[in-house]
Amino acid sequence: MNDPLAWQRRHAIHIVSELPDDPQDALAVLQLAIEVVERFLVPQARSAPALSLVNRSRNSSLNETGKPPSSPS
């Protein structure tokens, strides 16, 4: 079987496993996650500078091997 959505299903299972047990709390967390995606990951003129800052700060925290300092080489 070759499911084109298999990787997305795996990610969904991983996310759901981290949600609170209470259904209302879990739905609230998911709604906030949607807001984060829409605000920071969806290309928009007003969010572009924030993404640039995140990428710049991530790149500056890498060591000479291109991995975070806490990662095993």
Buried (B, 14 or more C-beta within 10 A) or exposed (E): EEEEEEEEEEEEEEEEEEBEEEEEEBEEBEEEEEEEEEEEEEEEEEBEEEEEEEEEEEEEEEEEEEEEEEEEE
